[in-house]
Amino acid sequence: MNPSSGPADALADVLAAEYAAVWAYGVIGVHLTDAARTAARAAEAAHRSRRDALLVQLAQGSGQVPADRAGYALPYPVTDRASALRLAVEIEERTAGHWRAALPHSTGTDRNTALAALTDCALRATRWRRTAGANPVTVPFPGRPA
């Protein structure tokens, strides 16, 4: 995560993270079934919604709107349910980190939005950890580098 120099840069960083999350859930979902696949679809929809809101916000402001990439490098091969769940946790933690980094650069409604997004990612990461049988299921400071 790159340090941001201002609100528009912070939002551009978050947008890049949301792009990556949407892309990753396409990979994650094909390795899941039943309730986990439904949860992956809901997670992807939540990230798409945030991405779309950020696109509009940045386009209406003076910030640069970073382009989405055709694909993203995964940190490891995702070949089964276990690796898909591990990636889901990692994606939520990374995205939470970007939203957390945006907090000091935001005020008012933007700050509330960033905090809500951070909380949403943290809760989703906890649910994925629980689904994966990981222990502990929570982390003390979501979005904070270890």
C-alpha positions as CSV (number, residue, x, y, z in Angstrom):
1,M,0.0,0.0,0.0
2,N,1.5,3.3,-1.0
3,P,1.2,6.3,1.3
4,S,-1.3,8.8,-0.1
5,S,-0.7,12.5,-0.4
6,G,-4.3,13.6,-0.1
7,P,-8.0,12.6,-0.2
8,A,-8.1,12.0,-4.0
9,D,-5.0,9.9,-3.9
10,A,-6.3,7.9,-1.0
11,L,-9.6,7.3,-2.8
12,A,-7.7,6.3,-6.0
13,D,-5.7,3.7,-3.9
14,V,-9.0,2.4,-2.5
15,L,-10.4,2.2,-6.0
16,A,-7.5,0.1,-7.1
17,A,-8.0,-2.3,-4.2
18,E,-11.7,-2.6,-5.0
19,Y,-10.9,-3.4,-8.6
20,A,-8.6,-6.2,-7.4
21,A,-11.2,-7.5,-5.0
22,V,-13.9,-7.7,-7.7
23,W,-11.4,-9.6,-9.9
24,A,-10.3,-11.9,-7.2
25,Y,-13.9,-12.9,-6.3
26,G,-14.3,-14.2,-9.8
27,V,-11.4,-16.7,-9.1
28,I,-12.6,-17.4,-5.6
29,G,-16.2,-18.2,-6.5
30,V,-15.5,-20.9,-8.9
31,H,-13.8,-23.0,-6.2
32,L,-16.7,-22.7,-3.7
33,T,-20.1,-24.3,-3.5
34,D,-23.5,-23.7,-1.8
35,A,-23.5,-21.1,1.0
36,A,-19.8,-20.2,0.5
37,R,-20.4,-19.5,-3.2
38,T,-23.4,-17.4,-2.3
39,A,-21.3,-15.4,0.2
40,A,-18.6,-14.9,-2.5
41,R,-21.2,-13.5,-4.9
42,A,-22.5,-11.2,-2.2
43,A,-18.9,-10.1,-1.4
44,E,-18.2,-9.4,-5.1
45,A,-21.5,-7.4,-5.3
46,A,-20.5,-5.3,-2.3
47,H,-17.0,-4.6,-3.8
48,R,-18.6,-3.7,-7.1
49,S,-21.0,-1.3,-5.4
50,R,-18.1,0.4,-3.6
51,R,-16.0,0.5,-6.8
52,D,-18.9,2.1,-8.7
53,A,-19.4,4.7,-6.0
54,L,-15.7,5.5,-6.0
55,L,-15.7,5.8,-9.8
56,V,-18.5,8.4,-9.7
57,Q,-17.0,10.3,-6.8
58,L,-13.5,10.5,-8.4
59,A,-15.0,11.4,-11.8
60,Q,-17.0,14.2,-10.3
61,G,-14.0,15.5,-8.3
62,S,-10.6,16.6,-9.4
63,G,-8.9,13.3,-8.7
64,Q,-7.5,11.0,-11.3
65,V,-9.6,7.9,-12.0
66,P,-7.2,4.9,-12.2
67,A,-8.1,2.4,-14.8
68,D,-8.9,-1.2,-14.0
69,R,-6.5,-3.8,-15.2
70,A,-7.3,-6.8,-17.4
71,G,-6.1,-9.1,-14.6
72,Y,-4.3,-9.2,-11.3
73,A,-1.5,-11.4,-10.0
74,L,-2.6,-13.7,-7.2
75,P,-0.3,-14.2,-4.3
76,Y,-0.5,-18.0,-4.8
77,P,-2.4,-20.5,-7.0
78,V,-6.0,-20.9,-6.2
79,T,-6.9,-24.4,-7.0
80,D,-9.4,-25.6,-4.4
81,R,-11.8,-24.6,-1.6
82,A,-9.1,-24.1,1.0
83,S,-6.9,-21.8,-1.2
84,A,-10.1,-19.9,-2.3
85,L,-11.1,-19.2,1.3
86,R,-7.5,-18.2,2.2
87,L,-7.6,-15.7,-0.7
88,A,-11.0,-14.4,0.3
89,V,-9.6,-13.6,3.8
90,E,-6.5,-12.0,2.3
91,I,-8.5,-9.9,-0.2
92,E,-10.8,-8.6,2.6
93,E,-7.8,-7.8,4.8
94,R,-6.0,-6.0,2.0
95,T,-9.0,-4.0,1.0
96,A,-9.6,-3.1,4.7
97,G,-6.0,-1.8,4.8
98,H,-6.7,0.5,2.0
99,W,-9.8,1.8,3.5
100,R,-8.0,2.2,6.9
101,A,-5.3,4.2,5.1
102,A,-7.9,6.5,3.6
103,L,-9.4,7.4,7.0
104,P,-6.8,10.1,7.9
105,H,-7.3,11.8,4.5
106,S,-11.1,12.0,4.9
107,T,-13.7,14.0,6.7
108,G,-17.5,14.0,7.1
109,T,-19.4,11.7,4.8
110,D,-16.2,10.4,3.2
111,R,-14.8,9.4,6.6
112,N,-18.1,7.7,7.5
113,T,-18.0,5.8,4.2
114,A,-14.4,4.8,4.7
115,L,-15.1,3.5,8.2
116,A,-18.2,1.6,7.1
117,A,-16.2,0.0,4.3
118,L,-13.3,-0.9,6.7
119,T,-15.9,-2.5,9.1
120,D,-17.6,-4.3,6.3
121,C,-14.3,-5.8,5.0
122,A,-13.3,-6.8,8.6
123,L,-16.6,-8.5,9.2
124,R,-16.4,-10.3,5.9
125,A,-12.8,-11.5,6.6
126,T,-14.0,-12.8,10.0
127,R,-16.8,-14.7,8.3
128,W,-14.3,-16.2,5.7
129,R,-12.0,-17.2,8.5
130,R,-14.8,-18.9,10.3
131,T,-15.9,-20.7,7.1
132,A,-12.3,-21.8,6.6
133,G,-12.0,-23.1,10.2
134,A,-9.1,-20.6,10.8
135,N,-8.1,-19.7,14.3
136,P,-8.3,-17.0,15.5
137,V,-11.3,-15.8,13.6
138,T,-10.8,-12.2,14.4
139,V,-7.8,-9.8,14.4
140,P,-7.3,-7.0,16.9
141,F,-7.0,-4.1,14.5
142,P,-8.5,-4.8,11.1
143,G,-6.7,-3.2,8.1
144,R,-3.6,-2.6,10.2
145,P,-0.3,-4.0,8.9
146,A,0.9,-6.9,11.0
